[in-house]
Amino acid sequence: MNIQIYGKSKCFDTKKAERYFKERGIKYQPVDIMDKGLSKGELNNVLKAVGSLENLIDTKAKDYAMIKYLVPEQREEKLMENPKLYKTPIVRNGKDATVGYQPEVWKQWV
């Protein structure tokens, strides 16, 4: 298992996800999405796993208005430019990925 948790330092759900794996003795790699972001390849892999770009966008973000009315092609580019628009945590396990706190899915990975 190769768990990566992409999150924001002040995100409560990211902290809960890290605690979930730590309590079960599962090693994970924390990635500060605000610092590192997602590469184009990582974003494509996550999109394949979660279904659509809409599942990755945090509609409660302060800057959501800047992406809300863009066409899908522009949304992807804007999302990569502004990592604060990602809904977190994004938890990856190889080709599998989840967005948000989803322990019921992570349990199936173990």
C-alpha positions in Angstrom: 0.0 0.0 0.0 1.3 3.4 -1.0 -0.9 6.0 0.7 -0.5 9.7 -0.2 -2.6 12.3 1.6 -2.8 15.7 -0.2 -4.2 18.2 2.1 -4.1 21.7 3.6 -2.5 22.3 7.0 -5.6 24.0 8.4 -8.1 21.4 7.0 -9.9 19.5 9.7 -10.8 16.6 7.4 -7.1 16.3 6.4 -6.1 16.0 10.0 -8.8 13.3 10.5 -7.5 11.3 7.5 -4.0 11.4 8.8 -5.2 10.3 12.3 -7.2 7.5 10.7 -4.1 6.0 9.0 -1.8 6.7 12.0 -4.1 4.9 14.4 -4.1 1.8 12.2 -0.3 1.8 11.8 -0.5 2.4 8.1 2.3 4.5 6.7 1.4 7.4 4.5 3.1 10.3 2.8 1.6 13.7 3.7 1.7 16.3 0.9 0.9 19.9 1.4 -1.3 20.7 -1.6 -0.8 24.4 -1.1 2.9 24.0 -1.4 3.3 21.2 -4.0 -0.1 21.1 -5.7 -0.9 18.3 -8.1 1.0 17.7 -11.3 -0.9 17.2 -14.5 -0.3 13.4 -14.4 -1.4 13.2 -10.8 -4.5 15.2 -11.5 -5.4 12.9 -14.4 -5.0 9.8 -12.2 -7.1 11.3 -9.5 -9.8 12.4 -12.0 -10.0 8.8 -13.3 -10.5 7.5 -9.8 -13.1 10.1 -8.6 -15.1 10.6 -11.8 -15.1 14.3 -12.6 -13.5 17.6 -11.9 -16.6 18.7 -10.0 -15.8 16.2 -7.3 -12.4 17.9 -6.8 -13.6 21.5 -6.5 -14.3 23.0 -3.1 -17.5 24.9 -3.6 -17.1 26.5 -0.2 -13.8 28.0 -1.0 -13.6 31.8 -0.9 -12.3 31.9 -4.4 -14.9 29.5 -5.9 -16.4 32.4 -7.9 -13.2 32.5 -10.0 -13.8 29.0 -11.3 -17.6 28.6 -11.1 -18.4 30.0 -14.5 -15.5 28.7 -16.5 -15.8 26.0 -19.2 -14.5 22.6 -18.1 -11.2 22.9 -20.0 -10.4 26.3 -18.2 -11.5 24.9 -14.8 -8.8 22.3 -14.9 -6.1 24.8 -15.6 -7.4 27.3 -13.0 -7.6 24.5 -10.4 -3.9 23.7 -11.0 -3.0 27.3 -10.7 -5.0 27.8 -7.4 -4.6 24.7 -5.1 -6.8 26.4 -2.5 -9.7 25.4 -4.7 -9.1 21.7 -4.2 -11.5 19.8 -1.8 -9.3 18.1 0.7 -8.0 15.6 1.7 -7.2 13.8 -1.6 -6.1 10.4 -0.5 -4.3 8.2 -3.1 -3.5 4.6 -3.0 -1.9 3.7 -6.4 -4.6 4.2 -9.0 -7.3 4.5 -6.4 -8.2 7.9 -4.9 -10.8 9.6 -2.7 -11.8 13.1 -2.0 -12.8 14.2 1.5 -13.0 12.0 4.6 -14.0 8.6 3.5 -12.9 5.9 6.0 -15.4 3.3 4.6 -13.5 3.3 1.3 -10.0 3.3 2.9 -11.1 0.3 5.0 -11.5 -1.7 1.7 -7.9 -0.8 0.7 -6.4 -2.5 3.8 
